[in-house]
Amino acid sequence: MSVIGRPQENEFSPHAKVYVGHVYSDDLIQVLADQIRKTVALLRPLDEERALLSYAPGKWTVKQTIGHLSDTERILSCRILRIARGDTTPLPGFEQDEYVPNAGSNERSLENLLQEFVVVRESTLALVRGLPPEAWSRRGTTSGLSVTVRGLAFTLAGHELHHFKILEDRYLRASPTSST
């Protein structure tokens, strides 16, 4: 089952509304699969120097953004897994701004970061493709808010689409600045 239907606003956190709004199809699994090809095609042509640039002082580099995408996907996928399996333990939030500087993404090669992104996404796809239909509407608590598996999955896809647009518009069409 690949078309699971769009989540209602009460299925995801209020801050995720912008992400869910980016998801262009109800066929979530196809969107997640398409993102692998599109994101890698967008970023693979960059050289290492360009991947270390940011679009403004204090903003993440391309490499840091890719690392952030993989980190966030792992966290959201873990939440999807736990809630889909009926785990009712409230799940904590995470602070992305603490993860990025500790990830060491700028010291890794662009190719290595892209390979990790692909592997993480393929793992997410394996998880969501195997979910039973009733799992999509299961509810859990993340960051003190009630969410569903479907809401989390759309948030995950929309989060990547949000950053894809930023990468495309502000890093690849504009003139980024040095990260130093």
Backbone bond lengths (Angstrom), bond angles and torsions (degrees), N, CA, C in turn:
res aa  C-N    CA-C-N  psi(-1)  N-CA   C-N-CA  omega(-1)  CA-C   N-CA-C  phi
1 M - - - 1.453 - - 1.521 108.29 -
2 S 1.333 118.71 116.44 1.445 119.84 -179.12 1.522 112.85 -108.89
3 V 1.320 119.66 -27.34 1.454 121.03 178.59 1.520 107.56 -94.20
4 I 1.328 114.85 103.92 1.466 119.89 -174.54 1.515 112.22 -101.29
5 G 1.309 117.59 -6.76 1.456 121.86 -178.32 1.520 111.48 85.85
6 R 1.316 114.72 150.68 1.461 120.26 -179.54 1.517 110.14 -73.50
7 P 1.322 116.74 146.31 1.457 119.51 177.19 1.529 111.27 -75.65
8 Q 1.310 115.68 152.47 1.464 121.71 171.94 1.535 107.48 -79.13
9 E 1.322 117.47 162.29 1.465 120.05 -177.48 1.520 113.26 -62.57
10 N 1.317 118.16 -21.63 1.466 120.01 179.10 1.531 112.32 -84.34
11 E 1.335 117.25 7.76 1.466 121.93 -179.63 1.530 113.00 -102.21
12 F 1.313 118.06 -3.66 1.457 121.38 179.90 1.523 108.33 -144.82
13 S 1.328 115.94 164.49 1.459 119.98 -177.89 1.532 110.31 -70.67
14 P 1.319 117.61 151.71 1.463 120.29 -179.31 1.531 113.81 -55.81
15 H 1.343 117.53 -36.89 1.477 118.84 -179.42 1.532 111.83 -69.46
16 A 1.331 117.71 -17.60 1.464 121.19 -179.91 1.524 112.64 -84.34
17 K 1.323 117.51 -5.15 1.474 120.22 -178.28 1.529 111.23 -56.35
18 V 1.311 117.09 -41.81 1.458 120.26 179.79 1.532 110.56 -63.20
19 Y 1.318 117.57 -38.32 1.468 120.96 178.99 1.525 111.07 -67.28
20 V 1.322 115.68 -50.46 1.471 119.94 -178.78 1.525 110.00 -59.26
21 G 1.323 116.71 -35.27 1.459 120.80 178.02 1.516 114.23 -63.51
22 H 1.313 117.16 -23.04 1.472 121.07 178.50 1.529 112.58 -76.39
23 V 1.322 118.02 -20.12 1.463 121.12 -175.17 1.524 108.61 -72.50
24 Y 1.316 116.52 116.06 1.453 123.91 -167.99 1.521 115.05 -87.95
25 S 1.325 117.90 -0.27 1.465 120.49 -176.84 1.519 109.97 -150.16
26 D 1.316 116.29 152.28 1.465 121.25 173.12 1.527 111.06 -76.66
27 D 1.332 116.90 -14.08 1.464 121.28 179.27 1.535 107.93 -83.87
28 L 1.315 114.80 76.05 1.456 122.07 -173.65 1.523 112.97 -57.45
29 I 1.300 116.90 -42.42 1.466 119.94 -177.46 1.528 110.41 -63.97
30 Q 1.322 117.33 -38.31 1.465 119.53 176.62 1.524 110.77 -66.92
31 V 1.333 117.43 -39.36 1.466 121.16 177.24 1.528 109.54 -59.45
32 L 1.339 116.65 -48.37 1.471 120.27 179.95 1.528 111.24 -60.31
33 A 1.317 117.35 -40.98 1.466 120.99 179.52 1.531 110.72 -67.49
34 D 1.329 116.94 -42.52 1.470 120.74 179.91 1.531 111.79 -61.98
35 Q 1.310 116.68 -33.93 1.455 120.37 -176.63 1.522 112.36 -62.52
36 I 1.307 117.70 -32.53 1.468 119.43 178.75 1.523 109.65 -57.68
37 R 1.314 115.81 -55.70 1.466 121.21 -176.94 1.531 111.13 -61.78
38 K 1.337 116.81 -46.58 1.468 120.52 -175.61 1.524 112.33 -66.20
39 T 1.307 117.16 -43.52 1.462 120.15 -177.56 1.523 111.06 -68.59
40 V 1.305 117.05 -43.98 1.462 120.05 178.80 1.528 110.22 -64.63
41 A 1.330 117.63 -41.46 1.468 120.86 179.21 1.531 111.04 -63.83
42 L 1.316 117.53 -34.89 1.458 121.11 178.83 1.527 111.64 -68.31
43 L 1.334 116.19 -41.86 1.459 120.35 -169.17 1.521 115.66 -98.63
44 R 1.309 118.82 -27.40 1.464 120.57 -176.68 1.531 113.47 -57.67
45 P 1.319 120.06 -34.56 1.474 118.94 179.68 1.528 115.33 -67.27
46 L 1.327 117.83 -15.22 1.467 119.62 -179.46 1.522 111.14 -66.47
47 D 1.319 115.77 145.00 1.461 118.43 171.79 1.527 108.38 -88.43
48 E 1.318 116.32 169.83 1.466 121.47 -175.85 1.528 112.07 -60.32
49 E 1.316 116.98 -37.61 1.470 120.15 -178.89 1.531 110.52 -65.69
50 R 1.294 116.22 -45.57 1.480 120.36 -179.35 1.531 110.87 -66.24
51 A 1.329 117.48 -33.02 1.467 121.59 179.55 1.527 112.59 -70.20
52 L 1.323 116.79 -12.30 1.464 121.33 177.69 1.528 112.69 -96.87
53 L 1.308 116.84 5.28 1.458 120.67 -179.51 1.526 110.68 -92.70
54 S 1.331 114.97 154.47 1.460 121.05 173.57 1.523 107.83 -122.26
55 Y 1.315 116.68 160.06 1.460 119.08 -175.91 1.526 113.14 -81.96
56 A 1.325 116.41 -12.46 1.463 120.60 177.76 1.525 108.27 -160.34
57 P 1.325 117.89 155.83 1.469 119.66 177.66 1.537 110.73 -56.50
58 G 1.331 115.21 135.78 1.453 120.86 178.64 1.515 114.93 84.09
59 K 1.318 117.77 -5.23 1.471 121.23 177.89 1.522 109.19 -92.19
60 W 1.318 116.05 157.08 1.458 121.11 -178.68 1.519 111.12 -66.65
61 T 1.326 115.15 152.01 1.460 120.82 172.62 1.530 108.27 -77.90
62 V 1.318 115.55 170.93 1.467 120.17 175.24 1.524 109.13 -57.98
63 K 1.329 116.98 -46.31 1.466 120.31 -179.30 1.531 111.49 -60.97
64 Q 1.317 116.89 -42.69 1.462 119.78 178.94 1.527 110.96 -64.64
65 T 1.308 116.91 -35.80 1.467 120.61 178.52 1.520 110.76 -65.73
66 I 1.328 117.11 -41.83 1.469 120.07 178.08 1.524 110.10 -64.06
67 G 1.321 116.93 -43.67 1.463 120.23 176.88 1.521 111.41 -60.52
68 H 1.336 116.86 -40.63 1.458 122.14 177.31 1.530 111.23 -61.52
69 L 1.322 117.06 -40.94 1.461 120.29 178.83 1.531 110.65 -60.69
70 S 1.315 117.30 -44.87 1.472 120.34 179.93 1.521 111.28 -66.82
71 D 1.327 117.65 -43.88 1.461 120.67 179.14 1.529 111.29 -60.51
72 T 1.321 116.14 -48.51 1.464 120.42 -178.13 1.515 110.98 -64.59
73 E 1.313 116.62 -39.04 1.469 119.44 178.56 1.517 111.26 -63.10
74 R 1.309 117.11 -41.69 1.470 119.74 177.79 1.525 110.96 -59.27
75 I 1.313 116.34 -44.03 1.462 120.53 -178.79 1.527 110.51 -65.83
76 L 1.332 116.98 -47.58 1.460 119.78 179.82 1.523 111.39 -65.19
77 S 1.319 117.97 -37.63 1.471 120.96 177.77 1.523 111.51 -64.90
78 C 1.316 116.29 -38.33 1.462 120.15 176.59 1.520 110.04 -63.15
79 R 1.308 116.55 -42.12 1.467 120.30 176.89 1.521 110.80 -62.55
80 I 1.330 116.66 -43.79 1.469 121.14 177.80 1.523 110.01 -58.20
81 L 1.320 116.94 -48.71 1.466 121.77 179.87 1.529 111.00 -57.57
82 R 1.297 116.26 -51.49 1.468 120.10 -174.97 1.523 111.47 -63.08
83 I 1.311 117.42 -46.24 1.458 119.91 -178.96 1.527 110.71 -70.08
84 A 1.324 117.42 -39.81 1.467 120.31 178.76 1.523 112.03 -61.05
85 R 1.314 116.05 -31.17 1.468 120.54 -179.54 1.532 112.47 -87.26
86 G 1.329 116.50 2.90 1.454 120.11 175.77 1.520 115.03 90.65
87 D 1.323 117.56 10.55 1.472 121.16 178.25 1.531 108.14 -70.18
88 T 1.315 117.00 119.99 1.463 121.41 -178.58 1.529 112.86 -100.03
89 T 1.321 117.26 7.79 1.462 120.83 177.29 1.524 109.54 -64.36
90 P 1.340 118.41 126.41 1.471 119.01 175.51 1.536 110.46 -59.49
91 L 1.312 115.98 132.29 1.461 121.86 -176.48 1.530 109.83 -101.90
92 P 1.332 116.57 135.12 1.467 119.68 -177.41 1.524 112.22 -75.89
93 G 1.306 114.80 164.04 1.455 120.49 172.90 1.516 109.98 -80.80
94 F 1.314 116.53 -174.04 1.461 121.20 175.01 1.510 107.69 -145.91
95 E 1.315 115.60 155.18 1.454 120.93 -177.63 1.526 109.42 -107.17
96 Q 1.330 115.77 101.89 1.461 121.32 -176.39 1.523 112.17 -57.92
97 D 1.307 117.24 -34.30 1.459 119.51 -177.45 1.527 112.85 -71.03
98 E 1.316 117.87 -13.53 1.463 121.15 172.28 1.536 110.88 -89.97
99 Y 1.324 116.88 -28.54 1.456 120.69 -179.64 1.522 112.05 -71.25
100 V 1.335 116.44 -46.24 1.467 120.65 -170.84 1.530 112.84 -57.66
101 P 1.323 120.46 -51.34 1.472 118.05 -178.52 1.530 113.70 -68.49
102 N 1.319 116.89 -21.19 1.464 120.47 -179.92 1.521 113.48 -89.98
103 A 1.319 117.57 -4.96 1.463 121.26 -176.51 1.531 113.60 -82.15
104 G 1.317 117.45 -24.24 1.463 120.11 -179.16 1.516 114.01 70.25
105 S 1.307 117.22 24.93 1.471 120.24 -176.01 1.519 113.38 -61.99
106 N 1.325 117.67 -35.90 1.470 119.50 -179.33 1.521 112.87 -66.25
107 E 1.328 117.49 -20.65 1.464 120.94 179.90 1.537 112.01 -88.50
108 R 1.303 117.53 -6.28 1.467 121.90 179.95 1.518 110.01 -97.23
109 S 1.325 116.20 160.95 1.463 119.04 177.09 1.529 109.44 -77.14
110 L 1.308 114.74 152.10 1.459 120.34 176.55 1.525 109.98 -58.24
111 E 1.309 116.71 -43.02 1.472 120.36 -179.08 1.525 110.97 -61.06
112 N 1.328 117.21 -41.62 1.461 120.97 178.60 1.524 111.23 -62.51
113 L 1.318 117.33 -42.83 1.462 121.34 178.66 1.530 111.22 -64.80
114 L 1.327 116.74 -40.34 1.464 119.95 177.95 1.529 111.42 -66.96
115 Q 1.327 116.83 -39.04 1.471 119.64 176.55 1.522 110.43 -61.16
116 E 1.322 116.66 -42.72 1.460 120.04 178.22 1.523 110.92 -62.73
117 F 1.323 117.48 -44.18 1.458 121.57 177.70 1.532 110.45 -55.34
118 V 1.320 116.97 -46.24 1.467 121.69 -179.27 1.525 110.75 -62.73
119 V 1.319 117.58 -46.98 1.474 121.35 -178.75 1.537 110.84 -63.37
120 V 1.317 116.34 -43.64 1.467 119.98 179.07 1.527 109.63 -62.09
121 R 1.328 117.72 -44.77 1.463 120.64 -179.64 1.527 111.20 -65.90
122 E 1.319 117.70 -40.69 1.462 119.58 178.05 1.527 110.90 -62.15
123 S 1.316 116.83 -36.10 1.459 121.01 175.75 1.524 110.74 -64.70
124 T 1.322 116.62 -43.64 1.468 120.63 177.23 1.524 110.41 -61.10
125 L 1.309 116.27 -43.54 1.473 119.92 178.99 1.525 111.19 -61.33
126 A 1.320 117.39 -42.61 1.466 119.88 178.12 1.529 110.03 -60.51
127 L 1.318 116.85 -40.56 1.455 120.92 179.21 1.522 111.22 -63.31
128 V 1.320 117.74 -54.28 1.465 119.81 -174.01 1.521 112.53 -70.94
129 R 1.320 117.77 -31.21 1.469 119.35 176.59 1.526 111.84 -65.03
130 G 1.312 116.55 -27.43 1.455 120.58 -177.82 1.520 114.90 -93.16
131 L 1.320 117.90 1.32 1.461 119.68 -178.74 1.531 110.89 -71.84
132 P 1.314 117.33 135.42 1.463 119.01 173.63 1.530 109.53 -69.86
133 P 1.322 118.75 152.54 1.466 121.25 -176.23 1.531 114.22 -51.91
134 E 1.321 117.33 -38.57 1.467 119.58 -176.96 1.525 112.73 -70.27
135 A 1.312 118.11 -18.71 1.470 121.03 -178.64 1.524 112.24 -68.22
136 W 1.315 117.54 -30.78 1.466 121.19 -175.25 1.531 112.73 -60.78
137 S 1.312 117.40 -29.12 1.466 119.85 -178.24 1.525 113.15 -99.30
138 R 1.319 117.85 2.51 1.469 119.78 177.90 1.521 109.77 -65.36
139 R 1.328 114.42 142.72 1.458 121.41 -178.13 1.510 111.83 -108.53
140 G 1.310 113.89 147.70 1.448 121.98 174.18 1.511 108.52 -148.00
141 T 1.313 115.43 -179.89 1.460 120.96 -178.91 1.523 109.22 -118.32
142 T 1.322 115.13 124.76 1.467 121.26 173.76 1.522 107.46 -128.55
143 S 1.305 115.70 133.13 1.466 121.43 -179.88 1.530 111.22 52.33
144 G 1.333 116.44 34.53 1.454 121.71 177.88 1.515 115.17 78.83
145 L 1.334 117.82 7.08 1.463 121.91 -177.44 1.528 110.93 -118.34
146 S 1.318 116.45 144.41 1.455 121.76 177.31 1.526 109.54 -80.73
147 V 1.332 116.28 127.52 1.463 122.51 -179.16 1.523 109.09 -137.86
148 T 1.334 116.08 163.40 1.458 120.52 173.48 1.523 109.37 -110.85
149 V 1.301 115.25 166.15 1.464 121.28 174.62 1.524 109.39 -58.74
150 R 1.333 116.61 -44.96 1.474 120.24 179.10 1.531 110.30 -59.55
151 G 1.326 117.56 -44.65 1.458 120.83 178.99 1.512 112.57 -60.82
152 L 1.334 116.14 -41.78 1.465 120.08 177.88 1.528 111.65 -65.72
153 A 1.325 116.74 -41.40 1.467 120.42 -178.72 1.528 111.07 -65.54
154 F 1.316 117.41 -40.52 1.461 119.85 176.63 1.529 110.89 -68.60
155 T 1.328 116.95 -35.48 1.465 120.48 175.44 1.525 110.01 -61.00
156 L 1.324 116.89 -44.61 1.460 122.20 -179.93 1.532 110.32 -58.95
157 A 1.321 117.04 -49.18 1.469 120.56 -179.85 1.522 110.77 -63.99
158 G 1.323 116.60 -43.50 1.456 120.57 -178.91 1.514 113.46 -67.88
159 H 1.325 116.76 -32.48 1.461 121.00 176.58 1.527 109.67 -61.83
160 E 1.309 116.82 -44.63 1.463 120.05 178.13 1.521 110.26 -64.30
161 L 1.330 118.04 -42.34 1.464 121.33 179.37 1.539 111.46 -63.48
162 H 1.314 116.55 -37.68 1.465 121.92 176.73 1.535 109.83 -59.19
163 H 1.318 116.97 -49.64 1.459 120.21 -178.58 1.525 112.05 -72.66
164 F 1.329 117.95 -31.95 1.468 121.37 175.82 1.530 108.85 -58.19
165 K 1.330 116.20 -46.59 1.467 120.02 -179.45 1.528 111.16 -63.24
166 I 1.314 117.22 -41.51 1.466 120.24 177.49 1.528 110.16 -63.09
167 L 1.327 116.63 -45.66 1.463 119.87 178.69 1.523 110.68 -59.39
168 E 1.304 116.25 -46.08 1.459 120.99 -178.19 1.532 111.60 -65.26
169 D 1.328 116.76 -47.75 1.465 121.04 -174.07 1.523 113.94 -78.69
170 R 1.323 116.67 -43.24 1.465 119.59 -170.45 1.521 114.07 -99.76
171 Y 1.311 117.31 -19.48 1.462 119.74 -178.18 1.518 111.66 -106.30
172 L 1.300 117.73 -38.13 1.458 119.39 -172.30 1.524 113.22 -100.43
173 R 1.314 117.83 -25.89 1.472 120.05 177.66 1.523 111.58 -97.12
174 A 1.331 116.58 -24.46 1.460 121.29 -178.11 1.534 109.14 -95.38
175 S 1.298 115.97 -173.80 1.461 121.72 176.12 1.518 109.08 -108.74
176 P 1.327 117.49 91.99 1.474 120.15 -179.83 1.525 111.91 -62.87
177 T 1.332 114.59 163.14 1.456 120.86 179.00 1.525 109.49 -109.25
178 S 1.306 115.69 167.24 1.466 120.33 177.57 1.526 110.15 -63.99
179 S 1.319 116.23 147.25 1.467 120.93 179.87 1.511 111.88 -79.23
180 T 1.299 118.10 -6.25 1.458 120.76 -177.98 1.501 112.23 -96.86
